[in-house]
């Protein structure tokens, strides 16, 4: 059983806000895109111990890369159907 702590929620909020700002989209839009691929849990909460030690720029880069990879995979799998 995973329990999400207040620092993890604060970190996820910061990561989503900073990444959304860098991407020029709303935090809500980014949250929905991350959630669609399970990345809020798998990336921001499950990898909290590693990610929260990085700079904001490093976290933003990781979030953008993960999202880019998962969305590209989604498009590729759609092409196979």
C-alpha positions in Angstrom: 0.0 0.0 0.0 1.5 3.3 -1.1 0.8 6.4 1.0 1.3 9.7 -0.7 2.7 12.3 1.7 2.3 16.0 1.8 5.8 16.7 0.5 5.1 14.3 -2.4 1.9 16.2 -3.3 3.8 19.5 -3.0 6.5 18.3 -5.2 4.1 17.0 -7.8 2.3 20.3 -7.8 5.5 22.2 -8.4 6.6 19.8 -11.1 3.4 20.0 -13.0 3.2 23.8 -12.6 6.8 24.4 -13.8 6.5 21.9 -16.6 3.2 23.3 -17.8 4.6 26.8 -17.8 7.7 25.7 -19.8 5.4 24.0 -22.3 3.0 27.0 -22.5 -0.1 25.0 -21.5 -2.2 25.0 -18.4 -1.4 22.8 -15.4 -4.8 21.2 -15.7 -4.0 20.1 -19.3 -0.6 18.8 -18.3 -2.0 16.9 -15.3 -4.6 15.3 -17.5 -2.0 14.2 -20.1 0.3 12.8 -17.4 -2.6 11.1 -15.7 -3.7 9.4 -18.9 -0.4 7.6 -19.0 -0.2 6.9 -15.3 2.8 9.3 -15.0 1.5 11.2 -12.0 1.8 8.1 -9.9 4.7 6.3 -11.7 6.9 9.3 -12.2 6.1 12.0 -9.7 5.1 9.9 -6.7 6.9 6.6 -7.2 10.2 8.4 -8.2 9.9 11.1 -5.7 13.0 10.0 -3.7 15.2 10.5 -6.8 13.4 13.4 -8.6 13.0 15.7 -5.6 16.8 16.0 -5.3 17.1 17.5 -8.8 16.8 21.1 -9.9 13.5 22.4 -11.1 15.0 22.4 -14.6 16.0 18.8 -14.2 12.5 17.8 -13.0 10.9 19.7 -15.9 13.2 17.9 -18.4 12.3 14.5 -16.9 8.6 15.2 -17.0 8.7 16.5 -20.6 10.8 13.5 -21.7 8.5 10.9 -20.0 5.4 12.5 -21.5 7.0 12.8 -24.9 8.0 9.1 -24.9 4.6 7.9 -23.7 2.6 10.0 -26.1 4.9 8.9 -29.0 4.3 5.3 -27.9 0.5 5.9 -27.9 0.7 7.3 -31.5 2.8 4.5 -32.7 0.5 1.9 -31.1 -2.4 3.7 -32.8 -0.7 3.3 -36.2 -0.6 -0.5 -35.6 -4.3 -0.8 -35.3 
